[in-house]
Amino acid sequence: MRFIALCLFALFTVFGAQAQSTAPTWTTDLNAALQEAKATNKPVLAVFSGSDWCKPCIMLKQEVFDQPEFAEYAKDKLVLARFDFPRSKKNKLSAEQTKQNEQAAAQFNKEGAFPLVVLLSPEGKVLAKTGYRPGGPAAYDAYLTQLLAKR
């Protein structure tokens, strides 16, 4: 019985590690995102969100960005950057992170729109702006592909 339990534990550990490795890597530093974009010649997908108060932001994250299909799509095509503006005290960011997010917003989200998804060239030029769109990761990936094809 212990042997079976040990085998199951090992199996879940391996599959759990594989599932975690498919999660996309998001940066919270605009300069680092642009440097990576230049080095890899990929556009930056910059997301401005209110993770604990903006319903469309939460839906976009859950329905698209947290899905393995999006991770697979973004892996070789995009540099991912997230700039969050939570309101709850329990989700409060560090002063340094808040400053970085505000600087990114001053450059690319002057309107204060949430959610706002901005596609940037590796040089930091705005290629397109969009937001939440229903339809899940496949529809969103197709839409991003259309936007990038116009650049």
Wavefront OBJ file of the C-alpha trace (Angstrom):
o trace
v 0.000 0.000 0.000
v 2.818 2.410 0.811
v 4.435 1.611 -2.516
v 1.246 2.555 -4.401
v 0.891 5.758 -2.402
v 4.526 6.627 -3.103
v 4.075 5.964 -6.834
v 0.945 8.141 -6.928
v 2.751 10.919 -5.075
v 5.643 10.769 -7.552
v 3.233 10.797 -10.485
v 1.348 13.840 -9.200
v 4.606 15.628 -8.436
v 5.877 15.112 -11.996
v 2.603 16.195 -13.610
v 2.287 19.129 -11.222
v 5.779 20.326 -12.141
v 4.945 20.037 -15.835
v 1.713 21.991 -15.384
v 3.538 24.747 -13.539
v 6.257 24.994 -16.183
v 3.658 25.922 -18.824
v 2.550 29.005 -16.891
v 3.648 32.149 -18.697
v 6.217 34.404 -17.086
v 5.003 37.941 -16.485
v 7.326 40.791 -15.655
v 6.267 43.850 -13.690
v 9.111 46.019 -14.980
v 8.499 47.898 -18.238
v 12.194 48.484 -18.926
v 12.999 44.800 -18.437
v 10.130 43.848 -20.756
v 11.377 46.200 -23.470
v 14.942 44.941 -23.100
v 13.751 41.353 -23.460
v 11.614 42.361 -26.441
v 14.642 43.905 -28.174
v 16.799 40.872 -27.421
v 14.186 38.420 -28.730
v 12.563 40.658 -31.378
v 9.108 40.019 -29.899
v 6.370 42.541 -29.126
v 5.417 43.294 -25.536
v 1.905 42.568 -24.321
v 1.437 45.066 -21.479
v -1.656 44.573 -19.314
v -3.014 47.276 -17.006
v -5.431 45.793 -14.509
v -7.227 46.236 -11.238
v -6.923 42.675 -9.981
v -9.197 43.019 -6.973
v -11.855 45.507 -8.075
v -12.202 45.472 -11.888
v -14.585 42.683 -12.968
v -13.493 42.685 -16.661
v -9.834 42.586 -15.511
v -10.535 39.542 -13.359
v -12.460 37.874 -16.193
v -9.663 38.549 -18.708
v -7.079 37.045 -16.367
v -9.177 33.976 -15.539
v -10.620 33.335 -19.001
v -7.503 34.078 -21.057
v -4.202 34.780 -19.323
v -4.451 31.937 -16.781
v -5.269 29.339 -19.441
v -2.648 26.895 -20.801
v -3.698 27.719 -24.375
v -2.662 31.335 -23.867
v 0.626 30.262 -22.286
v 1.356 28.126 -25.340
v 0.421 30.967 -27.694
v 2.469 33.603 -25.882
v 5.537 31.436 -25.258
v 7.270 32.131 -28.586
v 5.402 35.260 -29.652
v 5.217 37.777 -26.805
v 7.005 39.324 -23.865
v 4.415 39.607 -21.088
v 4.206 42.544 -18.683
v 1.525 43.172 -16.067
v 0.884 46.423 -14.236
v -1.653 45.972 -11.476
v -3.502 48.625 -9.494
v -5.200 46.811 -6.597
v -7.336 48.764 -4.140
v -7.610 46.334 -1.228
v -5.117 46.814 1.601
v -4.388 43.082 1.659
v -3.236 43.249 -1.993
v -1.214 46.429 -1.599
v 1.970 46.480 -3.665
v 5.354 47.706 -2.494
v 6.050 51.410 -2.925
v 8.668 50.582 -5.573
v 6.250 48.394 -7.572
v 3.489 51.000 -7.300
v 5.896 53.608 -8.672
v 6.909 51.337 -11.586
v 3.249 50.647 -12.400
v 2.398 54.347 -12.283
v 5.325 55.168 -14.583
v 4.179 52.535 -17.090
v 0.621 53.879 -16.907
v 1.847 57.446 -17.420
v 3.436 56.284 -20.683
v 0.813 53.920 -22.047
v -2.437 54.272 -20.073
v -2.959 57.993 -19.620
v -6.729 57.460 -19.895
v -6.757 55.152 -16.870
v -8.637 52.406 -18.744
v -9.047 49.011 -17.080
v -8.395 46.460 -18.321
v -6.107 47.833 -20.983
v -3.947 45.571 -23.117
v -1.257 47.396 -25.066
v 0.859 45.740 -27.736
v 4.253 47.424 -27.987
v 7.037 47.055 -30.504
v 10.449 46.143 -29.061
v 11.265 49.857 -29.369
v 8.266 50.801 -27.202
v 5.986 52.052 -29.994
v 2.266 51.386 -29.433
v 1.079 48.874 -32.036
v -2.467 48.429 -30.717
v -4.659 48.865 -27.654
v -7.496 46.607 -26.619
v -9.168 45.229 -23.522
v -11.386 42.384 -22.427
v -12.993 40.334 -25.196
v -15.238 37.338 -24.545
v -14.538 33.998 -26.147
v -11.670 32.546 -24.142
v -8.041 32.019 -25.071
v -8.515 30.779 -28.645
v -10.568 33.833 -29.641
v -8.204 36.200 -27.820
v -5.112 34.603 -29.367
v -6.674 34.935 -32.836
v -7.508 38.587 -32.144
v -3.958 39.326 -30.962
v -2.612 37.636 -34.103
v -4.809 39.949 -36.218
v -3.573 43.015 -34.338
v 0.052 41.975 -34.722
v -0.387 41.268 -38.442
v -1.340 44.935 -38.946
v 1.941 46.223 -37.573
l 1 2 3 4 5 6 7 8 9 10 11 12 13 14 15 16 17 18 19 20 21 22 23 24 25 26 27 28 29 30 31 32 33 34 35 36 37 38 39 40 41 42 43 44 45 46 47 48 49 50 51 52 53 54 55 56 57 58 59 60 61 62 63 64 65 66 67 68 69 70 71 72 73 74 75 76 77 78 79 80 81 82 83 84 85 86 87 88 89 90 91 92 93 94 95 96 97 98 99 100 101 102 103 104 105 106 107 108 109 110 111 112 113 114 115 116 117 118 119 120 121 122 123 124 125 126 127 128 129 130 131 132 133 134 135 136 137 138 139 140 141 142 143 144 145 146 147 148 149 150 151
